[in-house]
Amino acid sequence: MSNKDKIMEAATELFHLYGYDGTSVDMLIKKAGVSKSNFYYYFEGKEELGLDVLTKLADSEIREISEIMQTDLNAVEQLWEWYKKRFFSERDLLEQAIYPGSFFGNLALEQSSLNEKFRSVLDKHFRECEDLVEECFRRGVEQGFFKEDLDTKMAARFMVSQFEGAILMAKTKKSLVPIADVIMQGKSLLFKEEWMHLADDWMRLLEKT
């Protein structure tokens, strides 16, 4: 691993745990095991590093969601795969001694009103998430699983924002219940009555974890 990659890896972990403002350059170089001069060889400062880390993580998450939405699964199965990914990734984090919550949500709370560069990257990321989820919802309507009058754009915005809010509540409560609640409340928004049982099956699976 190159020194630049070590710095990026250290920053990803420390920003997630302690926040951008709570992480100093000294903390970063100690965690990465590099010198301060080496840090400044690769980055002009902490802001450039933070933007690089944020952009890399945002691009990675969009690729992962895109891969799910481009499978041959039907829209309900794709949605469930997305739900599972979010739920189980947070479950794994919750089992750590310190539950950091959502990297993107944390940074949005901390920096969106203070740093336009961070706000812009975060806004772009959440809009791209919404676009991918909206496309899934449109397919669900076309395939007959979701309500014909569903406002897919509004529903996608709602579900993405609700997930981020639920992860914040999960961090506060140290419980996955808020995330599971969002998944289950989504069924009344999305599903036709005859397909409601599919979401109930999801809850039974989540309750077993």
ZADO-1210 file (C-alpha; in nm, 4 decimals, padded with zeros to 6 digits):
<atoms>
<atom x="00.0000" y="00.0000" z="00.0000" code="MET" pos="1"/>
<atom x="00.1371" y="00.3426" z="-00.0953" code="SER" pos="2"/>
<atom x="00.1743" y="00.6176" z="00.1627" code="ASN" pos="3"/>
<atom x="-00.1068" y="00.8078" z="-00.0079" code="LYS" pos="4"/>
<atom x="-00.3367" y="00.5073" z="00.0295" code="ASP" pos="5"/>
<atom x="-00.2344" y="00.4760" z="00.3955" code="LYS" pos="6"/>
<atom x="-00.3295" y="00.8378" z="00.4550" code="ILE" pos="7"/>
<atom x="-00.6631" y="00.7924" z="00.2744" code="MET" pos="8"/>
<atom x="-00.7399" y="00.4789" z="00.4744" code="GLU" pos="9"/>
<atom x="-00.6518" y="00.6486" z="00.8029" code="ALA" pos="10"/>
<atom x="-00.8618" y="00.9516" z="00.7132" code="ALA" pos="11"/>
<atom x="-01.1624" y="00.7376" z="00.6239" code="THR" pos="12"/>
<atom x="-01.1543" y="00.5704" z="00.9643" code="GLU" pos="13"/>
<atom x="-01.0791" y="00.8802" z="01.1706" code="LEU" pos="14"/>
<atom x="-01.3259" y="01.1099" z="00.9948" code="PHE" pos="15"/>
<atom x="-01.5940" y="00.8451" z="01.0462" code="HIS" pos="16"/>
<atom x="-01.5185" y="00.8001" z="01.4152" code="LEU" pos="17"/>
<atom x="-01.4287" y="01.1526" z="01.5237" code="TYR" pos="18"/>
<atom x="-01.5616" y="01.3751" z="01.2482" code="GLY" pos="19"/>
<atom x="-01.3732" y="01.6005" z="01.0126" code="TYR" pos="20"/>
<atom x="-01.3219" y="01.8805" z="01.2653" code="ASP" pos="21"/>
<atom x="-01.2341" y="01.6316" z="01.5387" code="GLY" pos="22"/>
<atom x="-00.9490" y="01.4830" z="01.3347" code="THR" pos="23"/>
<atom x="-00.6168" y="01.6684" z="01.3250" code="SER" pos="24"/>
<atom x="-00.3326" y="01.6278" z="01.0783" code="VAL" pos="25"/>
<atom x="-00.1215" y="01.4935" z="01.3656" code="ASP" pos="26"/>
<atom x="-00.3837" y="01.2242" z="01.4301" code="MET" pos="27"/>
<atom x="-00.3858" y="01.1367" z="01.0611" code="LEU" pos="28"/>
<atom x="-00.0106" y="01.0987" z="01.0203" code="ILE" pos="29"/>
<atom x="00.0140" y="00.8972" z="01.3424" code="LYS" pos="30"/>
<atom x="-00.2613" y="00.6618" z="01.2302" code="LYS" pos="31"/>
<atom x="-00.1162" y="00.6306" z="00.8792" code="ALA" pos="32"/>
<atom x="00.2414" y="00.5917" z="01.0045" code="GLY" pos="33"/>
<atom x="00.3816" y="00.8602" z="00.7749" code="VAL" pos="34"/>
<atom x="00.5681" y="01.1850" z="00.8288" code="SER" pos="35"/>
<atom x="00.4067" y="01.5283" z="00.8139" code="LYS" pos="36"/>
<atom x="00.6200" y="01.6178" z="00.5122" code="SER" pos="37"/>
<atom x="00.4931" y="01.3040" z="00.3400" code="ASN" pos="38"/>
<atom x="00.1354" y="01.4075" z="00.4153" code="PHE" pos="39"/>
<atom x="00.1873" y="01.7478" z="00.2549" code="TYR" pos="40"/>
<atom x="00.3594" y="01.5876" z="-00.0417" code="TYR" pos="41"/>
<atom x="00.0285" y="01.4261" z="-00.1360" code="TYR" pos="42"/>
<atom x="-00.2233" y="01.6790" z="-00.0019" code="PHE" pos="43"/>
<atom x="-00.2261" y="02.0565" z="00.0268" code="GLU" pos="44"/>
<atom x="-00.4105" y="02.0221" z="00.3547" code="GLY" pos="45"/>
<atom x="-00.6851" y="01.8412" z="00.5411" code="LYS" pos="46"/>
<atom x="-00.9609" y="01.9868" z="00.3242" code="GLU" pos="47"/>
<atom x="-00.8187" y="01.8395" z="00.0051" code="GLU" pos="48"/>
<atom x="-00.7799" y="01.5043" z="00.1793" code="LEU" pos="49"/>
<atom x="-01.1344" y="01.5203" z="00.3136" code="GLY" pos="50"/>
<atom x="-01.2779" y="01.5943" z="-00.0295" code="LEU" pos="51"/>
<atom x="-01.0779" y="01.3099" z="-00.1858" code="ASP" pos="52"/>
<atom x="-01.1989" y="01.0638" z="00.0794" code="VAL" pos="53"/>
<atom x="-01.5596" y="01.1815" z="00.0517" code="LEU" pos="54"/>
<atom x="-01.5575" y="01.1631" z="-00.3293" code="THR" pos="55"/>
<atom x="-01.4014" y="00.8170" z="-00.3276" code="LYS" pos="56"/>
<atom x="-01.6568" y="00.6797" z="-00.0794" code="LEU" pos="57"/>
<atom x="-01.9474" y="00.8459" z="-00.2594" code="ALA" pos="58"/>
<atom x="-01.8412" y="00.7029" z="-00.5951" code="ASP" pos="59"/>
<atom x="-01.7978" y="00.3589" z="-00.4394" code="SER" pos="60"/>
<atom x="-02.1457" y="00.3586" z="-00.2868" code="GLU" pos="61"/>
<atom x="-02.3061" y="00.4731" z="-00.6122" code="ILE" pos="62"/>
<atom x="-02.1297" y="00.1911" z="-00.7973" code="ARG" pos="63"/>
<atom x="-02.2576" y="-00.0612" z="-00.5440" code="GLU" pos="64"/>
<atom x="-02.6161" y="00.0619" z="-00.5705" code="ILE" pos="65"/>
<atom x="-02.5898" y="00.0724" z="-00.9505" code="SER" pos="66"/>
<atom x="-02.4732" y="-00.2879" z="-00.9573" code="GLU" pos="67"/>
<atom x="-02.7775" y="-00.3930" z="-00.7548" code="ILE" pos="68"/>
<atom x="-03.0176" y="-00.1963" z="-00.9750" code="MET" pos="69"/>
<atom x="-02.8664" y="-00.3383" z="-01.2957" code="GLN" pos="70"/>
<atom x="-02.9188" y="-00.7030" z="-01.2025" code="THR" pos="71"/>
<atom x="-03.1871" y="-00.9243" z="-01.3562" code="ASP" pos="72"/>
<atom x="-03.3814" y="-00.9237" z="-01.0290" code="LEU" pos="73"/>
<atom x="-03.7252" y="-00.7669" z="-01.0297" code="ASN" pos="74"/>
<atom x="-03.7707" y="-00.4254" z="-00.8669" code="ALA" pos="75"/>
<atom x="-03.8848" y="-00.5684" z="-00.5316" code="VAL" pos="76"/>
<atom x="-03.5842" y="-00.7992" z="-00.5128" code="GLU" pos="77"/>
<atom x="-03.3500" y="-00.5143" z="-00.6066" code="GLN" pos="78"/>
<atom x="-03.5019" y="-00.2954" z="-00.3377" code="LEU" pos="79"/>
<atom x="-03.4607" y="-00.5736" z="-00.0846" code="TRP" pos="80"/>
<atom x="-03.0953" y="-00.6163" z="-00.1802" code="GLU" pos="81"/>
<atom x="-03.0419" y="-00.2436" z="-00.1224" code="TRP" pos="82"/>
<atom x="-03.2246" y="-00.2587" z="00.2100" code="TYR" pos="83"/>
<atom x="-03.0210" y="-00.5603" z="00.3229" code="LYS" pos="84"/>
<atom x="-02.6948" y="-00.3940" z="00.2328" code="LYS" pos="85"/>
<atom x="-02.7786" y="-00.0868" z="00.4385" code="ARG" pos="86"/>
<atom x="-02.9222" y="-00.2827" z="00.7310" code="PHE" pos="87"/>
<atom x="-02.6440" y="-00.5372" z="00.7652" code="PHE" pos="88"/>
<atom x="-02.3635" y="-00.2872" z="00.7094" code="SER" pos="89"/>
<atom x="-02.5020" y="-00.0819" z="00.9985" code="GLU" pos="90"/>
<atom x="-02.5465" y="-00.3970" z="01.2074" code="ARG" pos="91"/>
<atom x="-02.1788" y="-00.4801" z="01.1609" code="ASP" pos="92"/>
<atom x="-02.0802" y="-00.1268" z="01.2634" code="LEU" pos="93"/>
<atom x="-02.3136" y="-00.1348" z="01.5636" code="LEU" pos="94"/>
<atom x="-02.1303" y="-00.4395" z="01.6963" code="GLU" pos="95"/>
<atom x="-01.8138" y="-00.2313" z="01.7304" code="GLN" pos="96"/>
<atom x="-01.7269" y="-00.0627" z="02.0585" code="ALA" pos="97"/>
<atom x="-01.7958" y="00.2759" z="01.8982" code="ILE" pos="98"/>
<atom x="-02.0857" y="00.2975" z="01.6502" code="TYR" pos="99"/>
<atom x="-01.9931" y="00.5725" z="01.4029" code="PRO" pos="100"/>
<atom x="-02.3226" y="00.5847" z="01.2128" code="GLY" pos="101"/>
<atom x="-02.3376" y="00.7129" z="00.8537" code="SER" pos="102"/>
<atom x="-02.0180" y="00.8636" z="00.7155" code="PHE" pos="103"/>
<atom x="-02.2197" y="01.0792" z="00.4761" code="PHE" pos="104"/>
<atom x="-02.4837" y="01.1769" z="00.7306" code="GLY" pos="105"/>
<atom x="-02.2242" y="01.2676" z="00.9900" code="ASN" pos="106"/>
<atom x="-02.0309" y="01.4838" z="00.7476" code="LEU" pos="107"/>
<atom x="-02.3496" y="01.6471" z="00.6201" code="ALA" pos="108"/>
<atom x="-02.4441" y="01.7480" z="00.9755" code="LEU" pos="109"/>
<atom x="-02.0965" y="01.8737" z="01.0493" code="GLU" pos="110"/>
<atom x="-01.9904" y="02.0493" z="00.7301" code="GLN" pos="111"/>
<atom x="-02.2842" y="02.1268" z="00.4992" code="SER" pos="112"/>
<atom x="-02.3537" y="02.4674" z="00.6538" code="SER" pos="113"/>
<atom x="-01.9828" y="02.5529" z="00.6850" code="LEU" pos="114"/>
<atom x="-01.8050" y="02.4245" z="00.3755" code="ASN" pos="115"/>
<atom x="-01.9599" y="02.4664" z="00.0308" code="GLU" pos="116"/>
<atom x="-01.7193" y="02.2177" z="-00.1283" code="LYS" pos="117"/>
<atom x="-01.8254" y="01.9385" z="00.1072" code="PHE" pos="118"/>
<atom x="-02.1918" y="02.0369" z="00.0770" code="ARG" pos="119"/>
<atom x="-02.1726" y="02.0187" z="-00.3014" code="SER" pos="120"/>
<atom x="-02.0202" y="01.6693" z="-00.3039" code="VAL" pos="121"/>
<atom x="-02.2726" y="01.5447" z="-00.0481" code="LEU" pos="122"/>
<atom x="-02.5663" y="01.6965" z="-00.2370" code="ASP" pos="123"/>
<atom x="-02.4510" y="01.5331" z="-00.5610" code="LYS" pos="124"/>
<atom x="-02.4129" y="01.1981" z="-00.3847" code="HIS" pos="125"/>
<atom x="-02.7591" y="01.2008" z="-00.2289" code="PHE" pos="126"/>
<atom x="-02.9183" y="01.3098" z="-00.5588" code="ARG" pos="127"/>
<atom x="-02.7475" y="01.0227" z="-00.7391" code="GLU" pos="128"/>
<atom x="-02.8764" y="00.7811" z="-00.4738" code="CYS" pos="129"/>
<atom x="-03.2267" y="00.9202" z="-00.5172" code="GLU" pos="130"/>
<atom x="-03.2081" y="00.8839" z="-00.8958" code="ASP" pos="131"/>
<atom x="-03.1098" y="00.5169" z="-00.8705" code="LEU" pos="132"/>
<atom x="-03.3814" y="00.4400" z="-00.6165" code="VAL" pos="133"/>
<atom x="-03.6377" y="00.6301" z="-00.8220" code="GLU" pos="134"/>
<atom x="-03.5560" y="00.4172" z="-01.1258" code="GLU" pos="135"/>
<atom x="-03.6131" y="00.1057" z="-00.9138" code="CYS" pos="136"/>
<atom x="-03.9485" y="00.2430" z="-00.7988" code="PHE" pos="137"/>
<atom x="-04.0517" y="00.3165" z="-01.1598" code="ARG" pos="138"/>
<atom x="-03.9741" y="-00.0426" z="-01.2541" code="ARG" pos="139"/>
<atom x="-04.1751" y="-00.1604" z="-00.9544" code="GLY" pos="140"/>
<atom x="-04.4768" y="00.0350" z="-01.0798" code="VAL" pos="141"/>
<atom x="-04.4341" y="-00.1027" z="-01.4321" code="GLU" pos="142"/>
<atom x="-04.3991" y="-00.4585" z="-01.2997" code="GLN" pos="143"/>
<atom x="-04.7179" y="-00.4247" z="-01.0952" code="GLY" pos="144"/>
<atom x="-04.5699" y="-00.4469" z="-00.7449" code="PHE" pos="145"/>
<atom x="-04.5977" y="-00.0788" z="-00.6489" code="PHE" pos="146"/>
<atom x="-04.8968" y="00.1546" z="-00.6544" code="LYS" pos="147"/>
<atom x="-04.9853" y="00.2971" z="-00.9962" code="GLU" pos="148"/>
<atom x="-05.0168" y="00.6511" z="-00.8582" code="ASP" pos="149"/>
<atom x="-04.6835" y="00.6390" z="-00.6732" code="LEU" pos="150"/>
<atom x="-04.4854" y="00.9606" z="-00.7075" code="ASP" pos="151"/>
<atom x="-04.1556" y="00.7808" z="-00.7638" code="THR" pos="152"/>
<atom x="-03.9368" y="01.0921" z="-00.7355" code="LYS" pos="153"/>
<atom x="-04.0925" y="01.1994" z="-00.4069" code="MET" pos="154"/>
<atom x="-04.0838" y="00.8438" z="-00.2732" code="ALA" pos="155"/>
<atom x="-03.7152" y="00.8071" z="-00.3587" code="ALA" pos="156"/>
<atom x="-03.6278" y="01.1359" z="-00.1873" code="ARG" pos="157"/>
<atom x="-03.8305" y="01.0283" z="00.1138" code="PHE" pos="158"/>
<atom x="-03.6727" y="00.6847" z="00.1464" code="MET" pos="159"/>
<atom x="-03.3128" y="00.8060" z="00.1073" code="VAL" pos="160"/>
<atom x="-03.3614" y="01.0875" z="00.3596" code="SER" pos="161"/>
<atom x="-03.5462" y="00.8565" z="00.5984" code="GLN" pos="162"/>
<atom x="-03.2600" y="00.6062" z="00.5858" code="PHE" pos="163"/>
<atom x="-03.0051" y="00.8723" z="00.6747" code="GLU" pos="164"/>
<atom x="-03.2255" y="00.9971" z="00.9578" code="GLY" pos="165"/>
<atom x="-03.2833" y="00.6433" z="01.0825" code="ALA" pos="166"/>
<atom x="-02.9090" y="00.5773" z="01.0960" code="ILE" pos="167"/>
<atom x="-02.8683" y="00.8924" z="01.3049" code="LEU" pos="168"/>
<atom x="-03.1379" y="00.7645" z="01.5422" code="MET" pos="169"/>
<atom x="-02.9751" y="00.4203" z="01.5475" code="ALA" pos="170"/>
<atom x="-02.6530" y="00.5899" z="01.6534" code="LYS" pos="171"/>
<atom x="-02.8354" y="00.7735" z="01.9322" code="THR" pos="172"/>
<atom x="-03.0304" y="00.4695" z="02.0526" code="LYS" pos="173"/>
<atom x="-02.7559" y="00.2129" z="01.9778" code="LYS" pos="174"/>
<atom x="-03.0256" y="00.0031" z="01.8158" code="SER" pos="175"/>
<atom x="-03.1162" y="-00.1016" z="01.4622" code="LEU" pos="176"/>
<atom x="-03.4881" y="-00.0623" z="01.5311" code="VAL" pos="177"/>
<atom x="-03.5138" y="00.2827" z="01.3616" code="PRO" pos="178"/>
<atom x="-03.3624" y="00.1401" z="01.0420" code="ILE" pos="179"/>
<atom x="-03.5945" y="-00.1605" z="01.0465" code="ALA" pos="180"/>
<atom x="-03.8882" y="00.0766" z="01.1052" code="ASP" pos="181"/>
<atom x="-03.8054" y="00.2742" z="00.7915" code="VAL" pos="182"/>
<atom x="-03.7908" y="-00.0447" z="00.5880" code="ILE" pos="183"/>
<atom x="-04.1282" y="-00.1566" z="00.7138" code="MET" pos="184"/>
<atom x="-04.3007" y="00.1815" z="00.6911" code="GLN" pos="185"/>
<atom x="-04.1932" y="00.1968" z="00.3293" code="GLY" pos="186"/>
<atom x="-04.4316" y="-00.0853" z="00.2469" code="LYS" pos="187"/>
<atom x="-04.7435" y="00.1288" z="00.2980" code="SER" pos="188"/>
<atom x="-04.5948" y="00.3961" z="00.0741" code="LEU" pos="189"/>
<atom x="-04.4860" y="00.1643" z="-00.2069" code="LEU" pos="190"/>
<atom x="-04.6670" y="-00.1674" z="-00.2251" code="PHE" pos="191"/>
<atom x="-05.0015" y="-00.2624" z="-00.3648" code="LYS" pos="192"/>
<atom x="-05.2143" y="-00.4371" z="-00.1073" code="GLU" pos="193"/>
<atom x="-05.1697" y="-00.7802" z="-00.2673" code="GLU" pos="194"/>
<atom x="-04.7918" y="-00.7529" z="-00.2366" code="TRP" pos="195"/>
<atom x="-04.7738" y="-00.6243" z="00.1220" code="MET" pos="196"/>
<atom x="-04.6796" y="-00.9718" z="00.2429" code="HIS" pos="197"/>
<atom x="-04.3418" y="-00.9405" z="00.0715" code="LEU" pos="198"/>
<atom x="-04.2412" y="-00.6600" z="00.3068" code="ALA" pos="199"/>
<atom x="-04.3723" y="-00.8626" z="00.6025" code="ASP" pos="200"/>
<atom x="-04.1422" y="-01.1445" z="00.4929" code="ASP" pos="201"/>
<atom x="-03.8543" y="-00.8960" z="00.5049" code="TRP" pos="202"/>
<atom x="-03.9329" y="-00.8050" z="00.8653" code="MET" pos="203"/>
<atom x="-03.9333" y="-01.1693" z="00.9685" code="ARG" pos="204"/>
<atom x="-03.5878" y="-01.2059" z="00.8159" code="LEU" pos="205"/>
<atom x="-03.4607" y="-00.8930" z="00.9926" code="LEU" pos="206"/>
<atom x="-03.6016" y="-01.0090" z="01.3258" code="GLU" pos="207"/>
<atom x="-03.3912" y="-01.3244" z="01.2995" code="LYS" pos="208"/>
<atom x="-03.0645" y="-01.1248" z="01.2822" code="THR" pos="209"/>
</atoms>
